[in-house]
Amino acid sequence: MFKYDAPADLLQNKVVLVTGAGSGIGRTAALTYARHGATVILLGRTTSKLEAVYDEIEENGWPQAAIYPMNLEGASEQDYANLAATLEQEFGHLDGLLNNAALLGELKPVAQYDAETWRRVMQVNLTAPFLLTRELLPLLRNTEQASVIFTSSTVGHEGRANWGAYSVSKFATEGLMQTMADEEDGISHVRVNSLNPGATRTTMRATAFPAEAPDASANPEDIMPLYLYLMGKDSLDANGRAFHAQRQPGKSQ
Ligand SMILES: NC(=O)c1ccc[n+]([C@@H]2O[C@H](COP(=O)([O-])OP(=O)(O)OC[C@H]3O[C@@H](n4cnc5c(N)ncnc54)[C@H](OP(=O)(O)O)[C@@H]3O)[C@@H](O)[C@H]2O)c1
């Protein structure tokens, strides 16, 4: 497990957007960032789930969150521009972006993979983070130091039979991360890295491994040290790197 002890006020006065914030790892990340002082913009496709996270943040007395319902599958370029304009008006800048939402798609050999499912997975996992990050870049550049995190996967580093579009989208996510990190290097204070959560107990994990015992994988809470490290000031020197939440840097899983 990646080890990091975050100060309680690590994200005080920071504005952070999390996609897929209504459930799974995104929900836990949103709550964790709020607990460490961030104002979190909760983006996701199911408003009731976002509201539940919003309420939990409020009940705990953490900085008031904001809800932005958005379906990343059907969103147009204009929708992303509207989001950026809203955030510009409300906050004027953005300190962090966690691209977390994703679709698993089908677990099938490429020889049998459905083209429409392929398109949907690529849209949510790759094209949406590209459009979102591109539109939010001016807001991210408009602060002293900002962090963009792209969520990867073990199958974004090594291909595995039957992981189809999901695996390919995560390889491409690594490419997008490296490209943007190199582009921002030296011209802005935006750092761009990828984060592989590793096996984590969520709906996605249960769908991919229905026979697996629930306690065989990590809890979303267990992997939060890396989410905090990459979002906060202790990772200022990290740019263009691939991190693994369930490994220490330099060690294999
Ligand atoms: N869990 C693991 O073991 C594991 C391992 C490696 C990588 N990852 C990566 O970690 C990230 C989070 O995974 P997870 O396990 O938490 O998955 P999850 O439980 O399936 O949650 C996915 C999240 O994405 C949202 N989402 C899906 N389609 C969307 C769309 N079209 N528009 C907006 N939001 C959408 C979902 O919203 P709804 O709840 O409203 O559907 C949900 O909040 C993903 O990038 C995944 O690839 C997970």
The ligand as an SDF file (V2000), in Angstrom:
LIG
                    3D

 48 52  0  0  0  0  0  0  0  0999 V2000
  -12.4980   -0.9300   -8.3250 N   0  0  0  0  0  0  0  0  0  0  0  0
  -11.3440   -1.3970   -8.7990 C   0  0  0  0  0  0  0  0  0  0  0  0
  -10.8950   -2.4930   -8.4290 O   0  0  0  0  0  0  0  0  0  0  0  0
  -10.5710   -0.5780   -9.8140 C   0  0  0  0  0  0  0  0  0  0  0  0
   -9.3300   -1.0680  -10.2410 C   0  0  0  0  0  0  0  0  0  0  0  0
   -8.6070   -0.3310  -11.1590 C   0  0  0  0  0  0  0  0  0  0  0  0
   -9.0840    0.8710  -11.6240 C   0  0  0  0  0  0  0  0  0  0  0  0
  -10.3000    1.3330  -11.1980 N   0  0  0  0  0  0  0  0  0  0  0  0
  -10.7530    2.6220  -11.7060 C   0  0  0  0  0  0  0  0  0  0  0  0
  -11.1580    3.4340  -10.6080 O   0  0  0  0  0  0  0  0  0  0  0  0
  -12.1930    4.3170  -11.0250 C   0  0  0  0  0  0  0  0  0  0  0  0
  -13.4050    4.1740  -10.1180 C   0  0  0  0  0  0  0  0  0  0  0  0
  -13.8440    2.8390  -10.2240 O   0  0  0  0  0  0  0  0  0  0  0  0
  -14.9260    2.1960   -9.2350 P   0  0  0  0  0  0  0  0  0  0  0  0
  -14.4330    0.8490   -8.9220 O   0  0  0  0  0  0  0  0  0  0  0  0
  -15.2580    3.1420   -8.1580 O   0  0  0  0  0  0  0  0  0  0  0  0
  -16.1490    2.0430  -10.2480 O   0  0  0  0  0  0  0  0  0  0  0  0
  -17.7340    2.0900   -9.9900 P   0  0  0  0  0  0  0  0  0  0  0  0
  -18.0280    1.5970   -8.6380 O   0  0  0  0  0  0  0  0  0  0  0  0
  -18.3380    1.4130  -11.1620 O   0  0  0  0  0  0  0  0  0  0  0  0
  -18.0220    3.6460  -10.0670 O   0  0  0  0  0  0  0  0  0  0  0  0
  -17.8940    4.3160  -11.2970 C   0  0  0  0  0  0  0  0  0  0  0  0
  -18.3440    5.7450  -11.1170 C   0  0  0  0  0  0  0  0  0  0  0  0
  -18.3600    6.3660  -12.4180 O   0  0  0  0  0  0  0  0  0  0  0  0
  -19.6370    6.9600  -12.6190 C   0  0  0  0  0  0  0  0  0  0  0  0
  -19.9850    6.9560  -14.0300 N   0  0  0  0  0  0  0  0  0  0  0  0
  -20.0600    5.8780  -14.8440 C   0  0  0  0  0  0  0  0  0  0  0  0
  -20.4960    6.2560  -16.0600 N   0  0  0  0  0  0  0  0  0  0  0  0
  -20.6740    7.6060  -16.0090 C   0  0  0  0  0  0  0  0  0  0  0  0
  -21.1430    8.5710  -16.9340 C   0  0  0  0  0  0  0  0  0  0  0  0
  -21.5200    8.2310  -18.1550 N   0  0  0  0  0  0  0  0  0  0  0  0
  -21.2180    9.8570  -16.5440 N   0  0  0  0  0  0  0  0  0  0  0  0
  -20.8780   10.2210  -15.2840 C   0  0  0  0  0  0  0  0  0  0  0  0
  -20.4430    9.3540  -14.3560 N   0  0  0  0  0  0  0  0  0  0  0  0
  -20.3610    8.0560  -14.7170 C   0  0  0  0  0  0  0  0  0  0  0  0
  -20.5840    6.1100  -11.8030 C   0  0  0  0  0  0  0  0  0  0  0  0
  -21.7890    6.8400  -11.5340 O   0  0  0  0  0  0  0  0  0  0  0  0
  -23.1470    6.0520  -11.0850 P   0  0  0  0  0  0  0  0  0  0  0  0
  -22.8980    5.5280   -9.7020 O   0  0  0  0  0  0  0  0  0  0  0  0
  -24.1500    7.1390  -11.0980 O   0  0  0  0  0  0  0  0  0  0  0  0
  -23.3690    4.9870  -12.0880 O   0  0  0  0  0  0  0  0  0  0  0  0
  -19.7510    5.8440  -10.5590 C   0  0  0  0  0  0  0  0  0  0  0  0
  -19.8090    6.9540   -9.6750 O   0  0  0  0  0  0  0  0  0  0  0  0
  -12.4780    3.9850  -12.4750 C   0  0  0  0  0  0  0  0  0  0  0  0
  -11.7340    4.8550  -13.3170 O   0  0  0  0  0  0  0  0  0  0  0  0
  -11.9710    2.5720  -12.6160 C   0  0  0  0  0  0  0  0  0  0  0  0
  -11.6140    2.2790  -13.9480 O   0  0  0  0  0  0  0  0  0  0  0  0
  -11.0550    0.6380  -10.2960 C   0  0  0  0  0  0  0  0  0  0  0  0
  1  2  1  0
  2  3  2  0
  2  4  1  0
  4  5  1  0
  4 48  2  0
  5  6  2  0
  6  7  1  0
  7  8  2  0
  8  9  1  0
  8 48  1  0
  9 10  1  0
  9 46  1  0
 10 11  1  0
 11 12  1  0
 11 44  1  0
 12 13  1  0
 13 14  1  0
 14 15  2  0
 14 16  1  0
 14 17  1  0
 17 18  1  0
 18 19  2  0
 18 20  1  0
 18 21  1  0
 21 22  1  0
 22 23  1  0
 23 24  1  0
 23 42  1  0
 24 25  1  0
 25 26  1  0
 25 36  1  0
 26 27  1  0
 26 35  1  0
 27 28  2  0
 28 29  1  0
 29 30  1  0
 29 35  2  0
 30 31  1  0
 30 32  2  0
 32 33  1  0
 33 34  2  0
 34 35  1  0
 36 37  1  0
 36 42  1  0
 37 38  1  0
 38 39  2  0
 38 40  1  0
 38 41  1  0
 42 43  1  0
 44 45  1  0
 44 46  1  0
 46 47  1  0
M  CHG  2   8   1  16  -1
M  END
$$$$
